[in-house]
Amino acid sequence: MPCTPGSIDLHTHSTASDGSCTPSEIITLAAEQQLSAVALTDHDTTDGIEEFLESASAFPALEAIPGVELSTRYGARELHIVGLFIDRRNTLLEQFLALERTRRIKRNRDMKIKLSLLGYPLNDNEPAFAAAGGMSANLGRPHFAQALMEKYNFPDLRTVFEKLLGNNRPAYIPRENASPREAIEAIHSAGGLAVWAHPIYRDRNERAYVRRVARKLAALGLDAMEGYYSLFGPPETQLVTETAQQFDLGLSGGSDFHGERSPNISLGCGAGKLCVPALLLEELKRRHTQRLRNN
């Protein structure tokens, strides 16, 4: 699916977390789509960034931005903070990610036990786990869904989530997450910008929630909000844009691309209508420069 030439995508995932494309493949796809910039923002890991940046050297017209997506807990909800322009070798960020990996491994072990009790035992060496680096790697629910689909003949990943792994389904295990403050501080310590990812769930009326949380996060140092997203239409983008203006926050945007694990979401153009303007990146860079000066 062709994208608007020169547009950007600042939210993507590779095989370093729960995507199906390698970091190099994401670079190649971005170049084929004629994007002007792409960010790699894997869940709770920066392991793919070195390959990502090295691959980008073959495409001088494409700007590759190192990033990460951190999961936090705000009240009863999981809230994701994307970091852009990060130094992947920053000590404080590495410490934060090491703790998140420990929490993720524990959750995966608990989920494996729960699935076994439900009649769906999985071995540590399931192909879906092995391909991602084993049970000590950065596994997530998509890897479990893939393993269950392959072993128990579910028709697709969506069915696995609806039956077993989705929020509040029988095998769901809630994550122990850091606070938004901790995530924002970790991103800033690594020289990055902190962006509230996909702040709206489209099937809900979230205007009051988004503004209340944006006010709180802005006070904690949040830099921007994701106003352009694969599942957003014009009303959602308008709401986020107005909220960002109200609290002097920048705007970001991206597809949340996962490759084959989200087959309806394409790099750059999301579900088909996404177009993240390149002008947003210029404003984010300005804010990034200002933050570096203030630090």
N, C-alpha and C positions, 0 to 999 in steps of 0.2 A: 504494500500500500504506500504510494508516494506521499512524502511530506512536503510542506511548503519550503522551498530552498531557502537556506539561511536561518531557519528557525532553530531552536535549541531544545535540549532535553536534559534537565538537571536532577533526574531521579531514575536510576536504573540499577538492576541487580544482576550479578554474574554467578558463575559456579562457585565463587568464593563464599557465597551464602546460599540463597535458595533459587537462583536463576539457572537456566539451562544453557546459556551461552557463556563461553569463556570471556574474560576481559578483552582479549584480542578480537574476538568475534564481535563484541559490542562496538569496538572502534571501527571495524570494517563495515558493519551495518550502518553506523552513523555517517560514515563517509559516503556509502551508497545512497543514503537518504538525503545527502547534501545538507546535513546539519552544519551549523557553524560552530556549535559547542555541545559537548556531552559530558555529564558527570557520572562517575561510578560511585554509587552510594549503597554498598552492601550492608546487610544487617549486622551490626555489632562486630564488624571486622574490617580491617584495611588490607587483608592479605592479597587481594587482587590488584591493588593500585600500582605496584611496580610494573607488572605485565601490561597493565592498561596504559601507563604513561610511555613505556617503551614502544608499544605498538603504535601509539599516536604519532611518533616521530616520522612515520612513513606517510603521514597525511598532514602536511603543513597548513592546509586551509582549515583544519579542524582543531578547535581548542579542547583539550582534555583536562577536566577539572577533578582533582582528587577529593573524594568525599566519603561519608559514612552515614548510616541511618541508625539512630539509637532509640531503643524502646524504653519508655518511661511509664510510670503510673501516676495518674492525676485523678484523685477520687476513685470512682468505680471503673474508670476507663483506662485503657492503654493509649498513650499519646506518644507519637513518634516525632523525633527531632532529627532533621537532616543537617549534617555539617558539610559545608562547602569550603574549598580552598584550604584543606587541613594539611598539617605536617604529620604524615603517617608515622613518623618516628618519635613523636613527642612522648615523653615519659609518662606524664599524667594521663594522657589519652590511652596509652598502652595499659596502664594500671586499671583504668576504667573498663577497658575491653576485656582484660583478663578476668575481672570479677564477673562481667556479663557472660563470658564463656563458661565459667564455673556454674553459674545459675542455669544456663541453657542445658548443660550436660545433665545436671540433676533433674531438670524438668523432663528431658528426653527419657531418662531412666524410669521416672515415675510414669510417664505416658506409656512406655513399653510394658510395664507391669499391669497397668490398667487395661490395656488392649488384650493382654493375655487372659486376664480375669473375664473379659467379655467374649472370649472365644476366638481371638485373633492374635495368637502369639507370633512374634517376629524375632528372628535371630539377629545377632549383631552383624553377621556377614551378609545380610540381604543385599542384592545388587544395588539397590537405590542408596543404601548406606555406604557400601564400599566405594561406589563411584564418587561420593562426596568426601571420602577420606576416613570413613569409619565413625563409630559412635562417639569418639572424642573430638570429632570435627564440628564445624559450625552448622549442625543439622537443625532443621525447623520442621514445622508441620507438613509443608509440601513434600519433604523427603519421606515422611511417614506415609503420607497419602499415596505417593508413588509406590512404595513398598507394598502397601495393602492392596492397591489396584493390581499389581503384578501377581501377588501371591493368592489373592482371594477373588480374582476375576470381577472386580467392580468395573462398571462400564467406563467410568472416567473419574477424574480427580474431584470434580464437583460433588459427585455422589458420595465419595468417601467423606468429604467434609460435612455434607448434609446428614449422613448417617452416624458418623463417629467423631470427627475431629473439630467440627465447627464450634464456635463459642456456645457454651452450655450444652453441648452434645455429650453422650455418655463417656467418651474417652478424652474429653477436653481437660487439660491441666492448666490452670492460670499461671502466668509467669510471675516470678518475683522480680520486680523492676526497680531501677533507680528512680529518683525524683527528677522532674524537669530541671530543677536548679542544678543538680549534679551533672546532668547531660550537657546543659548549656555551658557550665563552667569547664567541662572536659573539652568541649569544642573550642571554646575561646582560648584555653591554655595551649591548644594546638594551632593557634593562629587562624581559626576558621570562623565562618559565619554560621549562626544557628537559625534554622528555618523550621517552622512548625509545618509538618507534612500533612497533606490531605485533612485539613481541619474540619471538614463537613462530611457527614454521612448523608448521602443524597436523599434517602428515604425518610428523613426526619426534618422537622422544623427546628433548625439549630441556631437561629439568629441570636437569641439571648445567650446561649451557651458559648458560641464562638466569641462574642464580644467580652463576656465575663472572663473567659480563659485568656484571651489575647491581652486583656488588661493586666492580668496576673503575670503572664509570661514576659510581657514587655518590661515590667518592673524587675524581672529577673535577668534581663539583658538580651531577650530574644531580638534577632535582627530582621527577620522577614517571615512571611507566610506564603504557603504554596497556594497561589490563586488560580493557577492553570493546572488541571489534572484530568486524567483519562475519563473519570466518571463525573466530571463537572460539566454542566451546561452554563449558558450565560447567567442565569440567576445566581448560581453558586460562585462563579467568578466575580460577579458584581458585589456580592456580599463580602467576600474576602477582600476585594479591592477597597471597599469602603471602610472595612474594619482596619486594614493596614494603614490607610490614610489617617484614620482617627487616632491611632497610637504611634504614628511616625515610624512605621515598619516598611521594609521593602517588600517586593513581590518576587516570588520564584515560581517555577512550574516544571512539571515533568510527567512522564508517562507511567512511572512505577513499573517499568518493563521487567518481566521475568522470563521471557522467551516462551518455550513450549508449556511452561507451568501456568501461564496465563495466556492461552492461545488467542484470545480476542483483543489483546493489548499489543500494539506494535510500537517499536521504538520510534520516538519522535512524534507520531500522530495518534498514539493511544488507541481509542476505540474507533478512530477514523476522522474525528473532527477536531482533535487537539492541535493547536498551533501556538507554541510558546514564543512570544516575540523576542528577538535578539536584544532589543532595547532594555529588557529587564536585566540582562547580564551586565550591561554598562552601569546601571544603578547599583547592582549588587557589588560590583568591583569598587565603586566609589565608597560604599559603606564599608567594604573590607579594608580599603586603604585607611579610612578614618579610624576604624577599630584598631588596626595595627599601630597607628600613631598614638592612640589613647592608651594602649597597653604599654 
